[in-house]
C-alpha cells in the first residue's frame, strides 16, 4: 500500500469578530456549535491583534463580522481574521457579512469618485476569503464585485410575515420610499397580497442624507402603509416619506428595514416621528443609547444558520428562498 488514507470527514468551525458577538452566539446556537475562542485586542496605537485558540487546519471555517460602527475598525479586523485563517491552513473560508459596509458606494455618480463596495470585495478576496455570505445588499450588482461565490440572503420573509401577522391585510398598502426599492416592494406585495405605492423623492447630491420628498404615487388614504427599505441610517429619508404618507391621508405607517444603522440624529427622528412601529433585524446591534419603545428587532440568526448549514453540507442556499 502506498499513500495515506483519511476518513474524509468534514469539519466546521465558527469564528466571530468583536463587532456583534450577540448575533454570533445566536447563529452558533442555531447551528449547535460553539464560537471558537479567539484572542483579540487593540495595541496602544490602534493596531489589531488576533490569534485563534484552536487549530483550524483542514476545517471549513465560517467567520462572522457585521460592519457596524466604528465601521473601518471592524472591516480591518475581519480582514486580519481572514488572513489568520488562511495562514492557519483552513480548508475553506466563508466570510459572513450580515451588513456589508460601503454598499452604498457601488457606482460612480460623478467623476473622480471611488467604487468602495468593489474595494471591500477585492480586499476580502486578497485576504483569503473563498465565499461571501451576506444579507440584503444595497444593490444586487455588488455580488459581481467578488470573484467567487456570493450567497445573498433576504430578510423579506421574516419581516413580511411579522407585519402580515399584525396588520389587517385588507387595509395594507406596501410603499417603496424611492424608485430604487420598487422591485423589493413588489415582492412584498406578492407575499402579502397588498397594493403598491411609491414615494417620489429627490436627493441633494452635494449634501449627504439630504432628501426632499415630492409626491406619493398610489392610493394611501385611509390605508395602513408599510414602508420597506434595506437600511435606515440617519432616518431622514424614511421619516420624510412617512410624513408624506400621513399628509396624503394614511391611517397609520409602519417602517421596516433589514439594517438599522441608526446613526447621528436617528434617535430623535424616530422618537418624534408619527410612525407607529419601526421593525429591523439584528444584522447590526441596536445602539445602546437608542431608547425608542416603538422599535422591534427580529432575529436574522436562523436565516444565517440555515444558509451556513446548506453551504457546509453542499446543499442549496437558493432553496431557502424559492417561495419568493
C-alpha positions as CSV (number, residue, x, y, z in Angstrom):
1,X,0.0,0.0,0.0
2,X,1.2,3.5,-0.9
3,X,-0.1,6.8,0.3
4,X,-2.2,7.7,3.4
5,X,-5.9,7.1,3.9
6,X,-8.1,9.7,5.6
7,X,-11.6,9.4,7.0
8,X,-12.8,12.1,4.6
9,X,-15.0,13.7,7.3
10,X,-15.6,17.4,7.0
11,X,-15.1,19.7,10.0
12,X,-17.0,23.0,10.6
13,X,-15.5,25.8,12.7
14,X,-17.4,29.0,13.5
15,X,-15.5,32.2,14.3
16,X,-16.6,35.7,15.2
17,X,-15.1,39.2,15.4
18,X,-15.8,41.6,18.2
19,X,-18.3,43.8,16.3
20,X,-21.6,42.0,17.1
21,X,-20.9,39.0,19.4
22,X,-24.6,38.6,20.4
23,X,-25.6,37.7,16.8
24,X,-22.6,35.4,16.5
25,X,-23.7,33.5,19.6
26,X,-27.3,33.2,18.3
27,X,-26.1,31.8,15.0
28,X,-23.7,29.4,16.7
29,X,-26.6,28.2,19.0
30,X,-28.8,27.6,15.9
31,X,-26.0,25.6,14.4
32,X,-25.3,23.6,17.5
33,X,-21.7,24.6,17.6
34,X,-19.6,26.9,19.8
35,X,-17.8,30.1,18.7
36,X,-14.0,29.3,18.5
37,X,-12.2,31.0,21.4
38,X,-10.2,33.9,19.9
39,X,-7.7,36.3,21.5
40,X,-8.2,39.7,20.0
41,X,-7.1,43.1,21.3
42,X,-6.0,46.6,20.2
43,X,-2.5,47.9,20.6
44,X,-2.0,51.4,22.0
45,X,-1.7,52.8,18.5
46,X,-4.9,51.2,17.3
47,X,-3.4,48.2,15.5
48,X,-5.4,44.9,15.9
49,X,-4.0,41.6,17.1
50,X,-5.9,38.3,16.5
51,X,-5.0,34.7,17.4
52,X,-7.3,31.6,17.4
53,X,-7.1,29.3,20.4
54,X,-7.8,26.2,18.4
55,X,-6.3,24.7,15.2
56,X,-8.2,25.4,12.0
57,X,-6.2,23.2,9.8
58,X,-8.3,21.4,7.2
59,X,-11.6,22.9,8.5
60,X,-14.4,24.6,6.7
61,X,-14.3,27.9,8.5
62,X,-17.2,30.4,8.8
63,X,-16.2,33.9,10.1
64,X,-19.0,36.4,11.0
65,X,-18.5,40.1,11.4
66,X,-21.1,42.8,10.8
67,X,-19.7,46.2,9.7
68,X,-21.1,48.3,12.4
69,X,-19.6,51.5,13.9
70,X,-16.7,52.1,14.1
71,X,-17.0,50.5,10.6
72,X,-13.4,50.9,9.4
73,X,-12.1,49.2,12.6
74,X,-14.3,46.2,12.2
75,X,-13.7,45.8,8.5
76,X,-9.9,45.8,9.2
77,X,-10.4,43.2,12.0
78,X,-12.3,41.0,9.7
79,X,-9.5,41.2,7.0
80,X,-6.9,40.3,9.7
81,X,-9.0,37.3,10.9
82,X,-9.4,36.1,7.3
83,X,-5.6,36.3,6.8
84,X,-5.1,34.4,10.1
85,X,-7.4,31.6,8.9
86,X,-5.6,31.4,5.6
87,X,-2.2,31.1,7.3
88,X,-3.7,28.5,9.7
89,X,-4.3,26.2,6.7
90,X,-8.1,26.4,6.8
91,X,-9.7,24.2,4.1
92,X,-12.2,26.9,3.1
93,X,-13.1,30.4,4.4
94,X,-16.6,31.7,4.2
95,X,-17.0,35.3,5.3
96,X,-20.4,36.1,6.8
97,X,-21.2,39.8,6.5
98,X,-24.7,40.5,7.8
99,X,-24.3,44.1,6.9
100,X,-21.9,44.9,4.1
101,X,-20.0,48.1,4.7
102,X,-19.7,50.7,1.9
103,X,-22.5,49.1,0.0
104,X,-24.0,52.5,-0.9
105,X,-20.8,53.3,-2.8
106,X,-21.5,50.8,-5.6
107,X,-21.0,53.0,-8.6
108,X,-19.6,56.4,-9.7
109,X,-22.2,59.1,-9.7
110,X,-19.7,61.7,-10.7
111,X,-16.1,61.8,-11.9
112,X,-13.1,61.1,-9.5
113,X,-15.3,59.1,-7.1
114,X,-14.3,55.6,-5.8
115,X,-16.4,52.4,-6.1
116,X,-15.8,51.5,-2.5
117,X,-18.1,48.4,-2.4
118,X,-15.8,46.8,-5.0
119,X,-12.8,47.7,-3.0
120,X,-14.2,45.9,0.1
121,X,-14.8,42.8,-2.1
122,X,-11.3,42.9,-3.5
123,X,-9.7,43.2,0.0
124,X,-11.7,40.2,1.2
125,X,-10.6,38.1,-1.7
126,X,-7.0,39.2,-1.3
127,X,-7.1,38.4,2.4
128,X,-8.1,34.8,1.5
129,X,-11.9,34.6,1.5
130,X,-13.4,31.9,-0.7
131,X,-17.0,32.8,-0.3
132,X,-19.2,35.7,1.0
133,X,-22.5,35.2,2.7
134,X,-24.4,38.4,3.3
135,X,-27.9,39.8,3.9
136,X,-29.9,42.3,1.7
137,X,-27.2,44.1,-0.2
138,X,-27.9,47.7,-1.1
139,X,-27.9,46.7,-4.8
140,X,-27.7,43.2,-6.3
141,X,-24.8,44.2,-8.6
142,X,-22.4,44.1,-5.6
143,X,-22.5,40.3,-5.9
144,X,-20.5,40.6,-9.1
145,X,-17.7,42.6,-7.4
146,X,-16.5,39.4,-5.6
147,X,-14.5,36.9,-7.6
148,X,-16.1,33.8,-6.1
149,X,-19.5,32.6,-4.8
150,X,-21.7,35.1,-3.0
151,X,-24.8,33.8,-1.1
152,X,-27.3,36.7,-0.9
153,X,-29.8,36.2,1.8
154,X,-33.1,38.0,2.2
155,X,-34.9,39.3,5.3
156,X,-38.1,39.7,3.4
157,X,-39.8,36.5,4.6
158,X,-39.0,37.3,8.3
159,X,-40.1,40.9,8.1
160,X,-43.2,40.4,5.8
161,X,-44.6,37.5,7.9
162,X,-44.2,39.6,11.1
163,X,-46.1,42.6,9.5
164,X,-48.7,40.3,8.0
165,X,-49.5,38.8,11.4
166,X,-50.1,42.2,13.0
167,X,-52.0,44.2,10.3
168,X,-55.4,43.8,8.7
169,X,-54.2,42.8,5.2
170,X,-57.4,44.3,3.6
171,X,-56.2,47.7,4.7
172,X,-52.5,47.2,4.0
173,X,-50.5,49.1,1.3
174,X,-46.8,48.4,0.7
175,X,-44.9,51.6,0.0
176,X,-41.5,52.0,-1.7
177,X,-39.6,55.0,-0.3
178,X,-38.0,55.6,-3.7
179,X,-37.8,54.2,-7.2
180,X,-34.8,52.1,-6.4
181,X,-36.8,50.0,-3.9
182,X,-39.8,49.2,-6.1
183,X,-38.6,45.8,-7.1
184,X,-38.3,44.7,-3.4
185,X,-41.6,46.4,-2.5
186,X,-43.2,44.4,-5.4
187,X,-42.0,41.2,-3.7
188,X,-43.7,42.3,-0.5
189,X,-46.9,42.9,-2.4
190,X,-46.8,39.3,-3.8
191,X,-46.2,37.8,-0.4
192,X,-48.9,39.9,1.4
193,X,-51.4,40.3,-1.4
194,X,-51.3,44.1,-1.0
195,X,-51.2,47.0,-3.5
196,X,-48.1,49.1,-4.1
197,X,-47.5,52.8,-3.7
198,X,-44.3,54.8,-4.3
199,X,-42.9,57.9,-2.6
200,X,-41.1,60.1,-5.2
201,X,-38.1,61.8,-3.7
202,X,-35.1,63.9,-4.9
203,X,-31.7,63.7,-3.1
204,X,-29.3,66.6,-2.9
205,X,-26.1,65.1,-4.5
206,X,-23.9,67.6,-2.7
207,X,-25.3,67.1,0.8
208,X,-25.2,63.6,2.5
209,X,-28.6,62.4,3.8
210,X,-30.4,65.4,2.4
211,X,-33.7,64.4,0.9
212,X,-36.8,66.3,-0.3
213,X,-40.0,64.3,-0.7
214,X,-42.2,65.4,-3.6
215,X,-45.3,63.3,-4.1
216,X,-46.9,59.9,-3.4
217,X,-47.9,57.7,-6.4
218,X,-50.7,55.3,-5.4
219,X,-53.7,55.2,-3.1
220,X,-52.8,55.5,0.6
221,X,-55.7,57.4,2.0
222,X,-57.2,55.5,4.9
223,X,-54.7,52.7,4.5
224,X,-52.1,51.2,6.8
225,X,-48.9,51.8,4.9
226,X,-45.7,49.7,5.4
227,X,-42.6,51.4,4.2
228,X,-39.9,48.9,3.1
229,X,-36.2,49.7,2.8
230,X,-32.9,47.9,3.1
231,X,-31.4,50.2,5.7
232,X,-32.1,53.3,7.9
233,X,-29.1,55.4,8.6
234,X,-29.9,58.9,10.0
235,X,-33.7,58.3,9.5
236,X,-34.2,61.5,7.4
237,X,-35.4,59.8,4.2
238,X,-37.8,57.3,5.8
239,X,-39.3,59.9,8.3
240,X,-39.9,62.4,5.4
241,X,-41.5,59.6,3.4
242,X,-43.7,58.7,6.4
243,X,-44.7,62.4,6.7
244,X,-45.7,62.5,3.0
245,X,-47.9,59.4,3.5
246,X,-49.7,61.0,6.5
247,X,-50.1,64.2,4.5
248,X,-51.9,62.1,1.8
249,X,-54.3,60.6,4.4
250,X,-52.6,57.4,5.5
251,X,-54.3,56.0,8.6
252,X,-51.0,54.5,10.0
253,X,-47.4,54.0,8.9
254,X,-45.1,51.1,9.8
255,X,-41.4,51.1,8.8
256,X,-39.4,48.0,8.1
257,X,-35.7,47.8,7.2
258,X,-33.2,44.9,7.3
259,X,-30.4,47.1,8.6
260,X,-30.9,49.6,11.4
261,X,-27.7,51.6,11.1
262,X,-29.3,54.4,13.2
263,X,-26.5,56.9,13.4
264,X,-26.4,60.6,14.2
265,X,-29.8,62.2,14.6
266,X,-31.7,58.9,14.0
267,X,-32.8,58.5,17.7
268,X,-34.5,61.9,17.8
269,X,-36.1,61.5,14.4
270,X,-37.5,58.1,15.2
271,X,-38.8,59.3,18.6
272,X,-40.5,62.4,17.1
273,X,-41.9,60.6,14.1
274,X,-45.6,59.7,13.8
275,X,-44.7,56.2,12.6
276,X,-46.2,53.6,15.0
277,X,-43.5,51.0,14.7
278,X,-40.0,50.6,13.3
279,X,-39.0,47.0,12.5
280,X,-35.4,45.9,12.0
281,X,-33.4,42.7,12.0
282,X,-30.4,42.3,14.2
283,X,-27.8,42.3,11.4
284,X,-26.5,45.3,13.3
285,X,-26.5,45.9,17.1
286,X,-29.1,48.5,18.1
287,X,-27.2,51.4,19.7
288,X,-27.4,51.2,23.5
289,X,-28.3,54.9,23.8
290,X,-31.3,54.5,21.4
291,X,-34.3,54.2,23.8
292,X,-37.2,54.1,21.4
293,X,-40.1,51.9,22.6
294,X,-41.6,51.6,19.1
295,X,-38.5,49.7,17.8
296,X,-38.9,46.0,17.2
297,X,-35.9,43.9,16.4
298,X,-36.3,40.4,14.8
299,X,-33.5,37.9,14.8
300,X,-31.9,37.0,11.4
301,X,-29.8,34.3,13.1
302,X,-32.0,31.3,12.0
303,X,-31.8,32.5,8.3
304,X,-28.0,32.8,8.5
305,X,-27.6,29.5,10.3
306,X,-29.7,27.7,7.7
307,X,-27.6,29.2,4.9
308,X,-24.4,28.2,6.7
309,X,-25.6,24.6,7.1
310,X,-26.5,24.5,3.4
311,X,-23.1,25.7,2.4
312,X,-21.3,23.3,4.7
313,X,-23.4,20.3,3.5
314,X,-23.1,21.3,-0.2
315,X,-26.8,22.0,-0.3
316,X,-28.7,24.8,-1.9
317,X,-28.9,28.2,-0.4
318,X,-31.3,29.3,-3.1
319,X,-33.8,26.7,-2.0
320,X,-34.3,28.6,1.3
321,X,-36.0,31.4,-0.7
322,X,-37.6,29.5,-3.5
323,X,-41.1,30.5,-2.3
324,X,-40.3,34.1,-3.2
